Amino acid sequence: MKMVACATYEGIEAKVVYVESTLTKGLPSFSVVGMASASINEAKERVKSALLCNEFTFPPKRITINLAPSDVKKEGSQFDLSIALLIALDYLEDDLSQWFVFGELGLDGVVKENLQLYPLLLSLAKQKIIKKSIVPYESLDKLSNIPDIDFYGVKNLNEAIALLKNSANAMPNIVHKKIEYPNISVRDQFYYYDEEYVEDFLDVKGQEVAKRAALISAAGFHNILLEGSPGCGKSMIAQRLRYILPPLSSDEILDIAKLDALDGKEPQFRPLRTFRSPHHSSTTASVFGGGSHTAKIGEVGLAHRGILFFDELPHFSKSVLEALREPLQDNKIRISRVNSKIEYPSDFLFVSAMNPCPCGNLLHKEKECRCRELDIQRYKNRLSEPFLDRIDLSVVMQPVSLHDRATISSKEMHEKVIEVHKIVKQREQRTFTAKLSDAEVDKYCILDKEANDILQRATMQFALSFRAIKKVQKISRTIADLESSVIIEKRHILEALSYRRRG
């Protein structure tokens, strides 16, 4: 029996599949077993044609290909090359089980790349279970961004056969690209960031309170709600937040590249976090993922390690808003279907924007609000208290004035966020401040006596929930970090409380 390794999807992660072959005596036949999809069963014809076109004579034997483990459904054309090589090299005595082989075959034996290749290899690289792999030659340039894997590019089936015949002397034909972006080093770990600010906070005039809240949100990954009249800059601030978020480790860059590939985009391998902005008419399945048979990833999963932006927040359906409470709290989303139960990581920064009333003019100085009191109340009642309790920062923005000026650039804000990131990592904090567990809050969010007294009085006066108290502590921790303060002081707690939503 011969065996090589390949992979298929299990949710959004790669699952190693061992491709096994036996050629036994019996009536000549060719079968593939192990829960293979239609695309893999079709591979039999592609493999036959590719082998025959390359002067291979099929032996008069019973050919059986097994895809193990047999209880996992496999799909994709990346198994073609593995199957063909096992049949062609059945006589070879070398152990091939350490080789990962990926590639779709043309009828003439040309090895082609497919869309599933990049996210599969990115996932395997992050799991650190792959050392060397045979891949399509045309994929080498893109795959050179993936570290710690030796890639052997082949253009056709004959090259792949020759490679494995002489595997002891084979050399990988790829030079790994380094991440050539500015970086900081904390505790022997590198974190990369991009200094290209396509959209700059210098474009936002005035709105000092909102920009300060945006800085706190970016530094600690705190969920933020921006409320104000149309045209006051809510969407502008949300779109610019992406460029001042904390730096990324190499593993996090791979995570984002994998999600880009799953979304059908070209992986950029750039230290820039994702920005997902679904329309308010989006269905629950498109936001959270789903499907009748296979649970596919949705906007919440694709926003992992980046921003999920909901504009016109109250116009999203009630089912979407209430279902969002779970990923906001647990940083993961679970999807259950008859044929699959999948759990996706969804550690994102939630940014939302809304008008103060249906017509949007409630806070405007010149324009008159046309809404009835009942309409305004119904509009605000779309957002439940349990949902709002998961929002860390709430900011009411004022209409823009001609006299407003820009006071701070994205570069300046980003430098402050990077400094906070250094502080966070130096105290061995594993996650962003907004994502701390209750035990970690007690460990890292230490208040002085005055700050503690103020928090206790605020708890009584505003009837803060346990979750709200912890959120205030986390926000004040980020504010203290922005001032390089070890202990949370009175002014930090007061500012954190000022961002609590009222009414």
Helices and strands as residue ranges (DSSP letters): E 2-10, E 13-24, E 29-33, H 38-41, H 43-53, E 62-68, G 77-79, H 80-88, E 100-101, E 104-105, E 111-112, H 117-127, E 132-136, G 137-139, H 140-143, E 150-154, H 157-165, G 167-169, E 183-186, E 189-192, G 201-203, H 208-220, E 224-227, H 234-241, G 242-244, H 250-262, E 275-276, H 284-288, H 299-302, E 307-310, G 313-315, H 318-323, H 325-330, E 332-336, E 341-345, E 349-354, H 373-381, H 385-388, E 393-396, H 410-426, G 433-435, H 438-444, H 449-462, H 466-482, H 490-498
